[in-house]
Amino acid sequence: MPGSAATLTSKFQITIPTEVRRRLALRQGDVVVLDVEGDHAVLRPKRAGWAASTWGLGADLWASVDGAAAVETERDLWDRE
């Protein structure tokens, strides 16, 4: 994605361009973090904590797993010990 431009107001505020908001899934009221990396400012969404930031992680891996069967297999292994 090519860079998007925004103009600073007299209060040093900017409007985040629509394409950037869409790509970062930003909504009104979200908190963003600005970091300086070298001579660049990097804007990142601040997620609501560990659980929120990892929500859905690995979902594609678990989609093919039969959870009930996996639990039964583990229970069987415990009973053998």
C-alpha positions as CSV (number, residue, x, y, z in Angstrom):
1,M,0.0,0.0,0.0
2,P,1.5,3.3,-0.9
3,G,1.8,5.9,1.8
4,S,-1.3,8.0,2.7
5,A,-1.0,11.7,3.4
6,A,-2.6,13.7,6.2
7,T,-2.3,17.4,7.1
8,L,-1.5,18.6,10.6
9,T,-4.0,21.1,12.0
10,S,-3.1,24.1,14.1
11,K,-3.4,21.8,17.2
12,F,-1.1,19.2,15.5
13,Q,-4.0,16.8,14.9
14,I,-4.6,14.6,11.9
15,T,-7.4,12.6,10.4
16,I,-6.4,9.0,9.7
17,P,-7.2,8.3,6.1
18,T,-10.0,5.9,5.3
19,E,-7.8,3.2,3.7
20,V,-5.5,3.1,6.8
21,R,-8.5,2.9,9.2
22,R,-9.9,0.0,7.1
23,R,-6.6,-1.9,7.0
24,L,-6.1,-1.5,10.7
25,A,-9.8,-2.1,11.5
26,L,-10.0,1.1,13.5
27,R,-13.3,2.3,14.9
28,Q,-14.4,5.5,16.6
29,G,-13.1,5.6,20.1
30,D,-10.2,3.1,19.5
31,V,-6.9,4.0,21.0
32,V,-3.8,4.0,18.8
33,V,-0.1,4.0,19.7
34,L,2.5,6.1,17.9
35,D,6.1,4.9,18.1
36,V,9.1,6.5,16.6
37,E,11.4,4.1,14.7
38,G,14.4,5.8,13.3
39,D,13.0,8.8,11.4
40,H,9.6,7.3,11.0
41,A,6.4,7.5,13.1
42,V,4.5,4.2,13.2
43,L,0.9,4.1,14.2
44,R,-0.5,0.9,15.7
45,P,-3.9,0.1,17.2
46,K,-3.7,-0.6,20.9
47,R,-5.6,-3.7,21.7
48,A,-7.5,-4.3,24.9
49,G,-5.0,-6.8,26.4
50,W,-3.6,-10.1,25.7
51,A,-6.9,-11.9,25.2
52,A,-8.2,-9.4,22.8
53,S,-4.9,-9.1,20.8
54,T,-4.7,-12.9,20.4
55,W,-8.3,-13.5,19.6
56,G,-8.6,-15.8,16.6
57,L,-5.0,-16.6,16.5
58,G,-4.5,-20.0,14.9
59,A,-8.3,-20.3,14.2
60,D,-7.5,-21.9,10.8
61,L,-5.4,-24.6,12.5
62,W,-8.3,-25.5,14.9
63,A,-11.0,-25.4,12.3
64,S,-10.3,-29.0,11.2
65,V,-10.0,-30.4,14.8
66,D,-12.9,-32.4,16.4
67,G,-12.7,-30.9,19.9
68,A,-14.8,-33.6,21.5
69,A,-12.8,-36.4,20.0
70,A,-9.5,-34.7,21.1
71,V,-10.8,-34.4,24.7
72,E,-11.9,-38.1,24.7
73,T,-8.5,-39.1,23.5
74,E,-6.7,-37.2,26.2
75,R,-9.1,-38.6,28.9
76,D,-8.3,-42.1,27.6
77,L,-4.6,-41.4,27.9
78,W,-5.0,-40.1,31.5
79,D,-6.9,-43.2,32.5
80,R,-4.0,-45.5,31.2
81,E,-1.5,-43.8,33.5
